[in-house]
Amino acid sequence: AIQFLSRGCSNPGTGGTSCFAQSDNQPVVDGTTSVFTQIGLVRALPVLPKSTLTAGTTITTSGTGELHVANGDFSSGITAHAGVSINASGPSRFMPPAGTGGTGRIDSDNVLAVLQQQGAEPWFRAQFVMDRAGYSRQPATVRLDCAAGCFGRDIANAVLMNPRNPIWADGDVDLDLDGPLGTAADPVMLIVNGNLTISADIQARGFVHANRIDWTATTATWDGALVAMTSFDTTTVATLRYDKPMLDIIRLRYGSFVRLPGGWNLF
């Protein structure tokens, strides 16, 4: 929490006992009013995903599609997590933390599937501990009108102009822009209230949540985590890597400051 003390005086006063003196002494003035306020951070990502790739229903490769999914974090260790099924081609690779064995895959997760079936609001609350409307109205949230569709340049500009702010896209998004999106120090946090298509060779760092994710780019990469409320589908090689230190930056530093209950006192 952060504390603020604001003081107003009927006259300025003088010296070390003035209204504005940087001192703990009570000002020697005709009258004062003080307001003491406490604020706290409402985190933009209060719950870290445990998996590099999460889908409420299916994770699927088709055609020449492959999944190259890695998660070297021992505290999570899940590479791909699906409520219904993971259907990946033979060349696909799932790489959990070294020495753990297995693939780190979890499919046919009934808990995840039931949560998805309950609808968009319960699903969103489980991830963000807040309803969608409330989340989108937070002071730090940057809202984009994507009713007619948004593209890579729209998202890149929003991230550039609003570093360390969650970007909320109302509508479908097509990341059709080659090059970097987000950095290790300032990862992107993108929430797509619609479907996300990754169609260009972007090198993204950060977290994304969308209703559905379609991956058609040939050499794009994503470091961080991806969550689809319904399905994730790729027709090309999708290279995804879990990055906990970068996700922790989002979890601990992104969000909105709000007044704490009982944190307003007038005296």
C-alpha positions as CSV (number, residue, x, y, z in Angstrom):
1,A,0.0,0.0,0.0
2,I,1.0,3.6,-0.5
3,Q,0.0,6.4,1.9
4,F,-0.7,10.0,1.0
5,L,-1.1,12.9,3.4
6,S,-2.6,16.1,2.0
7,R,-2.8,19.2,4.2
8,G,-4.5,22.5,3.7
9,C,-4.1,25.7,5.8
10,S,-6.1,28.9,6.2
11,N,-2.8,30.8,5.8
12,P,0.8,29.8,4.7
13,G,2.6,30.4,8.0
14,T,6.4,31.0,8.1
15,G,9.6,29.1,8.5
16,G,9.7,25.6,10.0
17,T,6.2,25.9,11.3
18,S,4.6,26.9,7.9
19,C,1.9,24.9,6.3
20,F,4.3,23.5,3.7
21,A,7.3,22.9,5.9
22,Q,8.8,19.4,5.5
23,S,8.5,18.7,9.2
24,D,6.4,16.6,11.6
25,N,5.7,19.6,13.6
26,Q,2.1,20.9,13.6
27,P,1.9,24.1,11.5
28,V,1.5,27.3,13.4
29,V,-1.4,28.8,11.4
30,D,-5.0,29.8,12.1
31,G,-6.5,26.5,11.0
32,T,-5.6,23.3,9.1
33,T,-7.4,20.4,7.4
34,S,-5.6,17.1,6.6
35,V,-6.6,14.2,4.4
36,F,-4.9,10.8,4.9
37,T,-5.3,8.3,2.1
38,Q,-4.1,4.7,1.5
39,I,-4.1,3.1,-2.0
40,G,-3.2,-0.3,-3.2
41,L,-2.5,-2.0,-6.5
42,V,-5.2,-4.1,-8.2
43,R,-3.0,-6.4,-10.2
44,A,-3.7,-6.8,-13.9
45,L,-2.6,-10.4,-13.8
46,P,-3.3,-11.7,-10.2
47,V,-3.0,-15.4,-11.1
48,L,-0.1,-16.6,-13.1
49,P,-0.9,-19.3,-15.7
50,K,0.9,-22.5,-14.9
51,S,1.2,-23.5,-18.5
52,T,2.9,-22.0,-21.5
53,L,-0.3,-22.7,-23.6
54,T,-3.8,-23.1,-22.1
55,A,-7.0,-23.7,-24.0
56,G,-10.4,-24.3,-22.5
57,T,-11.3,-26.9,-25.2
58,T,-8.7,-28.1,-27.8
59,I,-5.1,-27.5,-28.9
60,T,-4.7,-28.7,-32.5
61,T,-2.2,-28.7,-35.3
62,S,-3.3,-29.2,-38.8
63,G,-1.6,-29.5,-42.2
64,T,2.1,-28.9,-41.7
65,G,1.5,-27.4,-38.2
66,E,3.8,-28.2,-35.3
67,L,3.9,-27.2,-31.7
68,H,7.3,-26.4,-30.1
69,V,6.3,-25.7,-26.5
70,A,8.8,-25.3,-23.6
71,N,8.4,-24.6,-19.9
72,G,11.6,-24.7,-17.9
73,D,10.0,-23.4,-14.7
74,F,10.0,-26.0,-11.9
75,S,7.2,-24.3,-10.0
76,S,4.7,-24.7,-12.9
77,G,6.2,-27.1,-15.5
78,I,3.2,-27.5,-17.7
79,T,3.8,-27.1,-21.4
80,A,0.3,-27.4,-22.9
81,H,-3.0,-27.6,-20.9
82,A,-6.4,-28.3,-22.6
83,G,-9.8,-28.9,-21.2
84,V,-10.8,-31.4,-24.0
85,S,-7.8,-32.6,-26.1
86,I,-4.3,-31.9,-27.5
87,N,-4.0,-33.2,-31.1
88,A,-0.4,-32.4,-32.2
89,S,1.5,-33.8,-35.1
90,G,4.4,-36.2,-34.7
91,P,7.2,-33.6,-35.1
92,S,5.7,-31.5,-32.3
93,R,7.9,-31.1,-29.2
94,F,6.9,-30.5,-25.6
95,M,9.8,-29.7,-23.3
96,P,9.1,-29.5,-19.5
97,P,11.8,-28.6,-16.9
98,A,15.0,-30.5,-17.4
99,G,15.1,-33.8,-15.6
100,T,11.4,-34.1,-14.9
101,G,10.7,-36.5,-17.8
102,G,7.5,-36.7,-19.7
103,T,6.1,-33.9,-21.8
104,G,4.4,-31.6,-19.3
105,R,1.1,-32.0,-21.3
106,I,-2.3,-32.1,-19.6
107,D,-5.3,-32.8,-21.7
108,S,-8.9,-33.9,-20.9
109,D,-8.9,-31.8,-17.8
110,N,-12.5,-31.9,-16.7
111,V,-12.1,-29.0,-14.2
112,L,-10.9,-26.8,-17.1
113,A,-13.5,-28.0,-19.5
114,V,-16.4,-27.5,-17.0
115,L,-15.1,-23.9,-16.2
116,Q,-15.1,-23.2,-20.0
117,Q,-18.6,-24.5,-20.4
118,Q,-19.9,-22.2,-17.7
119,G,-19.3,-19.3,-20.0
120,A,-17.1,-16.3,-20.5
121,E,-17.7,-14.5,-17.2
122,P,-16.8,-17.5,-14.8
123,W,-13.8,-18.3,-17.1
124,F,-12.6,-14.7,-16.9
125,R,-13.1,-14.3,-13.2
126,A,-11.0,-17.5,-12.6
127,Q,-8.1,-15.9,-14.4
128,F,-8.4,-12.2,-13.4
129,V,-10.5,-12.3,-10.2
130,M,-12.8,-9.7,-11.7
131,D,-15.6,-9.5,-14.2
132,R,-14.8,-8.4,-17.8
133,A,-16.7,-5.1,-17.6
134,G,-15.0,-4.1,-14.3
135,Y,-11.6,-5.0,-15.6
136,S,-12.0,-3.0,-18.8
137,R,-13.0,0.1,-16.8
138,Q,-9.9,0.1,-14.7
139,P,-7.8,3.4,-14.9
140,A,-4.7,1.6,-16.2
141,T,-6.5,-0.4,-18.9
142,V,-6.0,0.9,-22.4
143,R,-9.2,0.1,-24.5
144,L,-9.1,-0.3,-28.2
145,D,-12.2,-0.3,-30.3
146,C,-11.7,-3.3,-32.6
147,A,-15.3,-3.8,-33.7
148,A,-14.0,-3.6,-37.3
149,G,-10.9,-5.5,-36.4
150,C,-7.5,-4.4,-35.1
151,F,-4.1,-5.2,-36.5
152,G,-0.5,-5.5,-35.5
153,R,0.3,-1.8,-35.9
154,D,-2.7,-0.9,-33.7
155,I,-1.5,-3.1,-30.9
156,A,2.2,-2.0,-31.3
157,N,1.2,1.7,-31.1
158,A,-0.9,1.1,-28.0
159,V,2.0,-0.7,-26.3
160,L,4.5,2.0,-27.3
161,M,2.3,4.8,-26.0
162,N,1.2,3.0,-22.9
163,P,4.2,0.9,-21.5
164,R,3.3,-1.4,-18.6
165,N,-0.4,-1.0,-19.1
166,P,-2.8,-3.9,-20.0
167,I,-4.2,-3.5,-23.5
168,W,-7.9,-4.4,-23.9
169,A,-9.0,-5.0,-27.5
170,D,-12.8,-5.0,-27.9
171,G,-13.1,-7.2,-31.0
172,D,-10.9,-9.4,-33.2
173,V,-7.2,-8.8,-33.6
174,D,-4.8,-9.9,-36.3
175,L,-1.1,-9.6,-35.3
176,D,0.1,-9.2,-38.9
177,L,3.2,-7.2,-38.1
178,D,6.8,-8.7,-38.3
179,G,9.2,-7.8,-35.6
180,P,9.2,-7.5,-31.8
181,L,6.2,-6.8,-29.6
182,G,7.1,-6.2,-25.9
183,T,10.5,-6.6,-24.3
184,A,11.8,-8.6,-21.3
185,A,11.7,-5.4,-19.2
186,D,8.3,-4.2,-20.5
187,P,6.4,-7.2,-21.7
188,V,3.1,-6.8,-23.4
189,M,-0.2,-7.7,-21.7
190,L,-2.9,-8.1,-24.3
191,I,-6.5,-9.1,-23.6
192,V,-8.6,-9.7,-26.7
193,N,-12.3,-9.7,-26.2
194,G,-12.6,-11.5,-29.4
195,N,-10.5,-13.9,-31.5
196,L,-6.7,-13.5,-32.0
197,T,-4.9,-14.4,-35.2
198,I,-1.1,-14.5,-35.3
199,S,-0.4,-14.2,-39.0
200,A,3.1,-12.5,-39.2
201,D,6.5,-13.4,-37.9
202,I,6.2,-11.5,-34.7
203,Q,8.6,-12.0,-31.8
204,A,6.3,-11.4,-28.8
205,R,7.1,-11.2,-25.1
206,G,4.4,-11.2,-22.6
207,F,0.9,-12.5,-21.9
208,V,-2.2,-12.8,-24.0
209,H,-5.7,-13.9,-23.4
210,A,-8.3,-14.3,-26.2
211,N,-11.5,-16.1,-26.9
212,R,-9.7,-18.2,-29.6
213,I,-6.2,-18.2,-31.0
214,D,-5.3,-19.1,-34.6
215,W,-1.6,-19.3,-35.4
216,T,-0.7,-19.1,-39.2
217,A,2.7,-17.3,-39.0
218,T,5.7,-19.3,-40.3
219,T,8.4,-18.3,-37.8
220,A,6.7,-16.3,-35.1
221,T,7.7,-16.9,-31.4
222,W,6.0,-16.1,-28.1
223,D,7.8,-15.9,-24.8
224,G,5.6,-15.7,-21.8
225,A,2.2,-17.4,-21.8
226,L,-0.9,-17.7,-24.0
227,V,-4.5,-18.5,-22.8
228,A,-7.5,-19.2,-25.1
229,M,-10.9,-19.5,-23.6
230,T,-11.9,-22.0,-26.3
231,S,-9.3,-23.4,-28.8
232,F,-5.8,-22.9,-30.0
233,D,-5.1,-24.0,-33.6
234,T,-1.9,-23.8,-35.7
235,T,-1.2,-24.6,-39.3
236,T,2.5,-23.8,-39.1
237,V,5.3,-24.2,-36.5
238,A,4.3,-22.4,-33.3
239,T,7.2,-21.8,-31.0
240,L,6.1,-20.9,-27.4
241,R,8.3,-20.6,-24.3
242,Y,7.2,-20.0,-20.7
243,D,9.0,-17.0,-19.1
244,K,8.2,-16.7,-15.4
245,P,10.5,-13.7,-14.6
246,M,8.8,-11.8,-17.3
247,L,5.3,-12.8,-16.2
248,D,6.2,-11.8,-12.7
249,I,6.9,-8.3,-13.9
250,I,3.3,-8.2,-15.2
251,R,1.9,-9.8,-12.0
252,L,3.7,-7.5,-9.6
253,R,3.9,-4.2,-11.5
254,Y,0.9,-3.9,-13.9
255,G,-2.5,-2.8,-12.7
256,S,-4.5,0.1,-11.3
257,F,-4.1,1.9,-7.9
258,V,-7.3,2.3,-6.0
259,R,-8.3,3.6,-2.6
260,L,-8.3,0.9,0.1
261,P,-11.4,0.3,2.1
262,G,-11.2,2.6,5.2
263,G,-8.2,4.3,3.6
264,W,-9.7,7.8,3.6
265,N,-9.5,9.9,6.8
266,L,-10.3,13.5,7.3
267,F,-8.9,15.3,10.3
